[in-house]
Amino acid sequence: MLNIDKARKEKGVAIVDMADFLGVRAQTVSDKISGTYDFKFTEALALQQKFFPEYDLEYLFTQAVDTA
């Protein structure tokens, strides 16, 4: 799971909103967040600029570290 999932939950951004913005299916975004597929650089940049400008691009698209 990528850090973008943690950030989107904290900010209340729905996967469907991200998918609509990118013009893809919600399942596609979900698969990319879970690591099944990779985000294209242009997708990553667009999501960061639109929904998560306060986060570094590198942070958002690296694997989340489970601290539990």
DSSP file (Angstrom, degrees, kcal/mol; ACC not computed):
  #  RESIDUE AA STRUCTURE BP1 BP2  ACC     N-H-->O    O-->H-N    N-H-->O    O-->H-N    TCO  KAPPA ALPHA  PHI   PSI    X-CA   Y-CA   Z-CA
    1    1 A M              0   0    0      0, 0.0    63,-3.3     0, 0.0    33,-0.2   0.000 360.0 360.0 360.0 137.0    0.0    0.0    0.0
    2    2 A L  B >>  -A   63   0A   0     31,-1.5     3,-1.6    61,-0.3     4,-0.7  -0.519 360.0-114.9 -89.1 156.9    1.3    3.4   -0.9
    3    3 A N  H 3> S+     0   0    0     59,-2.3     4,-2.4    56,-0.4     5,-0.2   0.746 110.4  73.9 -60.6 -23.6    1.4    6.5    1.4
    4    4 A I  H 3> S+     0   0    0     56,-2.0     4,-2.6     1,-0.2    -1,-0.3   0.821  90.9  57.6 -61.4 -28.4   -1.1    8.2   -0.9
    5    5 A D  H <> S+     0   0    0     -3,-1.6     4,-1.9    55,-0.2    -1,-0.2   0.920 107.4  46.0 -67.3 -42.4   -3.7    5.9    0.5
    6    6 A K  H  X S+     0   0    0     -4,-0.7     4,-2.3     2,-0.2    -2,-0.2   0.928 114.4  48.6 -63.2 -45.1   -3.0    7.1    4.0
    7    7 A A  H  X S+     0   0    0     -4,-2.4     4,-2.0     1,-0.2    -2,-0.2   0.903 110.4  50.2 -63.3 -41.8   -3.0   10.7    2.8
    8    8 A R  H  X>S+     0   0    0     -4,-2.6     5,-2.6     1,-0.2     4,-0.9   0.880 111.0  49.1 -67.6 -36.2   -6.3   10.3    0.9
    9    9 A K  H  <5S+     0   0    0     -4,-1.9     3,-0.3     3,-0.2    -1,-0.2   0.906 110.6  50.7 -67.5 -40.9   -8.0    8.8    4.0
   10   10 A E  H  <5S+     0   0    0     -4,-2.3    -2,-0.2     1,-0.2    -1,-0.2   0.869 117.6  39.4 -63.3 -36.2   -6.8   11.6    6.2
   11   11 A K  H  <5S-     0   0    0     -4,-2.0    -1,-0.2    -5,-0.2    -2,-0.2   0.516 110.9-118.4 -92.7  -6.5   -8.1   14.2    3.8
   12   12 A G  T  <5 +     0   0    0     -4,-0.9     2,-0.6    -3,-0.3    -3,-0.2   0.813  56.1 157.5  73.9  30.3  -11.3   12.4    2.9
   13   13 A V      < -     0   0    0     -5,-2.6    -1,-0.2    -6,-0.2     2,-0.2  -0.797  34.3-138.3 -90.4 122.2  -10.5   12.0   -0.8
   14   14 A A     >  -     0   0    0     -2,-0.6     4,-1.8     1,-0.1     3,-0.4  -0.503  12.8-127.5 -80.7 147.5  -12.4    9.1   -2.3
   15   15 A I  H  > S+     0   0    0      1,-0.2     4,-2.7     2,-0.2     5,-0.2   0.878 111.9  57.9 -58.0 -38.1  -10.8    6.7   -4.8
   16   16 A V  H  > S+     0   0    0      1,-0.2     4,-2.6     2,-0.2    -1,-0.2   0.847 103.5  52.3 -64.2 -33.2  -13.7    7.5   -7.2
   17   17 A D  H  > S+     0   0    0     -3,-0.4     4,-2.0     2,-0.2    -1,-0.2   0.903 111.0  46.9 -67.8 -41.0  -12.8   11.2   -7.1
   18   18 A M  H  X S+     0   0    0     -4,-1.8     4,-1.9     2,-0.2    -2,-0.2   0.915 113.6  49.0 -64.9 -42.5   -9.2   10.4   -8.0
   19   19 A A  H  X>S+     0   0    0     -4,-2.7     5,-2.2     2,-0.2     4,-1.7   0.921 109.9  50.5 -64.5 -45.0  -10.4    8.1  -10.7
   20   20 A D  H  <5S+     0   0    0     -4,-2.6    -1,-0.2     1,-0.2    -2,-0.2   0.907 109.9  51.4 -59.1 -42.1  -12.8   10.6  -12.2
   21   21 A F  H  <5S+     0   0    0     -4,-2.0    -1,-0.2     1,-0.2    -2,-0.2   0.883 115.5  41.0 -62.3 -39.5  -10.0   13.2  -12.2
   22   22 A L  H  <5S-     0   0    0     -4,-1.9    -1,-0.2    -5,-0.1    -2,-0.2   0.645 110.5-121.3 -83.8 -15.5   -7.7   10.8  -14.1
   23   23 A G  T  <5S+     0   0    0     -4,-1.7     2,-0.2     1,-0.3    -3,-0.2   0.834  74.1 111.1  76.8  33.4  -10.4    9.5  -16.4
   24   24 A V  S   <S-     0   0    0     -5,-2.2    -1,-0.3    -6,-0.1    -2,-0.1  -0.784  74.5 -82.0-128.7 173.7  -10.0    5.9  -15.3
   25   25 A R     >  -     0   0    0     -2,-0.2     4,-1.5     1,-0.1     3,-0.4  -0.432  34.5-121.3 -74.9 152.3  -12.0    3.4  -13.4
   26   26 A A  H  > S+     0   0    0      1,-0.2     4,-2.6     2,-0.2     5,-0.2   0.863 114.2  58.9 -60.3 -36.3  -12.0    3.4   -9.6
   27   27 A Q  H  > S+     0   0    0      1,-0.2     4,-2.6     2,-0.2    -1,-0.2   0.855 101.3  55.3 -63.0 -33.7  -10.7   -0.2   -9.6
   28   28 A T  H  > S+     0   0    0     -3,-0.4     4,-2.0     2,-0.2    -1,-0.2   0.932 109.8  44.9 -63.9 -45.7   -7.7    1.0  -11.7
   29   29 A V  H  X S+     0   0    0     -4,-1.5     4,-2.6     2,-0.2    -2,-0.2   0.917 112.9  51.7 -64.0 -42.7   -6.8    3.5   -9.0
   30   30 A S  H  X S+     0   0    0     -4,-2.6     4,-2.2     1,-0.2     6,-0.2   0.912 109.4  49.9 -59.7 -43.8   -7.3    1.0   -6.3
   31   31 A D  H  X>S+     0   0    0     -4,-2.6     5,-2.0     1,-0.2     6,-1.1   0.877 111.8  48.4 -62.9 -37.6   -5.1   -1.5   -8.0
   32   32 A K  H ><5S+     0   0    0     -4,-2.0     3,-0.6     4,-0.2    -2,-0.2   0.895 110.5  50.2 -71.6 -39.7   -2.4    1.1   -8.4
   33   33 A I  H 3<5S+     0   0    0     -4,-2.6   -31,-1.5     1,-0.2    -2,-0.2   0.889 110.7  50.2 -63.8 -38.7   -2.6    2.2   -4.8
   34   34 A S  H 3<5S-     0   0    0     -4,-2.2    -1,-0.2    -5,-0.2    -2,-0.2   0.602 119.2-111.2 -78.0  -9.8   -2.3   -1.5   -3.6
   35   35 A G  T <<5S+     0   0    0     -4,-0.6    -3,-0.2    -3,-0.6    -4,-0.1   0.482  84.5 121.2  96.5   2.0    0.7   -2.0   -5.8
   36   36 A T  S   <S+     0   0    0     -5,-2.0     2,-0.3    -6,-0.2    -4,-0.2   0.900  88.3  10.4 -63.2 -39.8   -0.8   -4.3   -8.4
   37   37 A Y  S    S-     0   0    0     -6,-1.1    -2,-0.3    -9,-0.2     2,-0.3  -0.906  85.3-111.8-133.0 161.9    0.1   -1.8  -11.1
   38   38 A D        -     0   0    0     -2,-0.3     2,-0.2    -3,-0.1    -5,-0.1  -0.687  26.5-116.8 -95.3 148.6    2.3    1.3  -11.1
   39   39 A F        -     0   0    0     -2,-0.3     2,-0.2    -7,-0.2    -1,-0.0  -0.586  31.6-117.2 -73.3 143.0    1.1    4.9  -11.5
   40   40 A K     >  -     0   0    0     -2,-0.2     4,-2.5     1,-0.1     5,-0.2  -0.517  26.9-114.8 -71.6 152.6    2.3    6.7  -14.6
   41   41 A F  H  > S+     0   0    0      1,-0.2     4,-2.7     2,-0.2     5,-0.2   0.903 117.4  52.9 -58.2 -41.5    4.5    9.7  -13.7
   42   42 A T  H  > S+     0   0    0      1,-0.2     4,-2.1     2,-0.2    -1,-0.2   0.868 109.9  48.7 -63.9 -35.5    1.9   12.1  -15.2
   43   43 A E  H  > S+     0   0    0     -3,-0.2     4,-2.6     2,-0.2     5,-0.2   0.930 111.8  48.9 -67.1 -45.6   -0.8   10.5  -13.1
   44   44 A A  H  X S+     0   0    0     -4,-2.5     4,-2.3     1,-0.2    -2,-0.2   0.925 113.4  46.5 -60.4 -46.1    1.2   10.7   -9.9
   45   45 A L  H  X S+     0   0    0     -4,-2.7     4,-2.4    -5,-0.2    -1,-0.2   0.912 112.3  50.0 -64.0 -43.4    2.1   14.4  -10.6
   46   46 A A  H  X S+     0   0    0     -4,-2.1     4,-2.4    -5,-0.2     5,-0.2   0.915 112.1  47.3 -62.9 -43.8   -1.5   15.3  -11.5
   47   47 A L  H  X>S+     0   0    0     -4,-2.6     4,-2.7     2,-0.2     5,-1.1   0.918 112.3  49.7 -64.3 -43.2   -2.9   13.6   -8.3
   48   48 A Q  H  X5S+     0   0    0     -4,-2.3     4,-0.8    -5,-0.2     7,-0.2   0.931 114.5  44.1 -61.7 -45.6   -0.3   15.3   -6.1
   49   49 A Q  H  <5S+     0   0    0     -4,-2.4    -1,-0.2    -5,-0.2    -2,-0.2   0.878 121.0  39.2 -68.5 -37.9   -1.0   18.7   -7.6
   50   50 A K  H  <5S+     0   0    0     -4,-2.4    -2,-0.2    -5,-0.2    -3,-0.2   0.936 134.6  11.3 -78.1 -48.9   -4.8   18.4   -7.5
   51   51 A F  H  <5S+     0   0    0     -4,-2.7    -3,-0.2    -5,-0.2    -2,-0.1   0.736 132.8  31.7-106.8 -27.3   -5.4   16.6   -4.2
   52   52 A F    ><< +     0   0    0     -5,-1.1     3,-1.9    -4,-0.8    -1,-0.1  -0.294  57.5 146.2-133.7  50.4   -2.2   16.5   -2.1
   53   53 A P  T 3  S+     0   0    0      0, 0.0    -1,-0.1     0, 0.0    -4,-0.1   0.733  73.7  62.1 -63.8 -20.2   -0.1   19.7   -2.8
   54   54 A E  T 3  S+     0   0    0     -3,-0.1     2,-0.3    -6,-0.1    -5,-0.1   0.571  95.2  76.0 -81.4  -7.4    1.2   19.7    0.8
   55   55 A Y  S <  S-     0   0    0     -3,-1.9     2,-0.2    -7,-0.2    -3,-0.1  -0.794  86.6-112.6-104.9 146.4    2.8   16.3    0.4
   56   56 A D     >  -     0   0    0     -2,-0.3     4,-2.1     1,-0.1     5,-0.2  -0.523  22.9-128.9 -70.4 141.8    6.1   15.5   -1.4
   57   57 A L  H  > S+     0   0    0      1,-0.2     4,-1.6     2,-0.2    -1,-0.1   0.901 108.6  54.0 -57.5 -43.8    5.6   13.4   -4.6
   58   58 A E  H  4 S+     0   0    0      1,-0.2    -1,-0.2     2,-0.2     3,-0.0   0.900 108.3  49.3 -61.2 -42.4    8.2   10.9   -3.4
   59   59 A Y  H >4 S+     0   0    0      1,-0.2     3,-1.4     2,-0.2   -56,-0.4   0.938 108.6  52.7 -61.6 -47.7    6.4   10.4   -0.1
   60   60 A L  H 3< S+     0   0    0     -4,-2.1   -56,-2.0     1,-0.3   -55,-0.2   0.841 112.9  43.1 -59.0 -35.4    3.0    9.8   -1.6
   61   61 A F  T 3< S+     0   0    0     -4,-1.6     2,-0.3   -58,-0.2    -1,-0.3   0.036  93.9  92.8-109.5  27.5    4.2    7.1   -4.0
   62   62 A T  S <  S-     0   0    0     -3,-1.4   -59,-2.3    -5,-0.1   -58,-0.2  -0.804  89.3 -83.6-108.7 160.8    6.5    5.1   -1.8
   63   63 A Q  B     -A    2   0A   0     -2,-0.3   -61,-0.3   -61,-0.2     2,-0.2  -0.374  47.1-116.4 -63.8 134.8    5.4    2.1    0.2
   64   64 A A        -     0   0    0    -63,-3.3     2,-0.6    -2,-0.1    -1,-0.1  -0.476  22.6-131.9 -70.7 141.6    3.7    2.9    3.5
   65   65 A V        -     0   0    0     -2,-0.2     2,-0.7     2,-0.0    -1,-0.1  -0.867  14.3-135.6 -98.5 123.5    5.5    1.6    6.6
   66   66 A D        -     0   0    0     -2,-0.6    -2,-0.0     1,-0.1     0, 0.0  -0.688  21.7-178.1 -80.7 116.9    3.3   -0.2    9.1
   67   67 A T              0   0    0     -2,-0.7    -1,-0.1     1,-0.2    -2,-0.0   0.347 360.0 360.0 -97.0   5.6    4.2    1.1   12.5
   68   68 A A              0   0    0      0, 0.0    -1,-0.2     0, 0.0    -2,-0.0   0.470 360.0 360.0 -77.1 360.0    1.7   -1.1   14.4
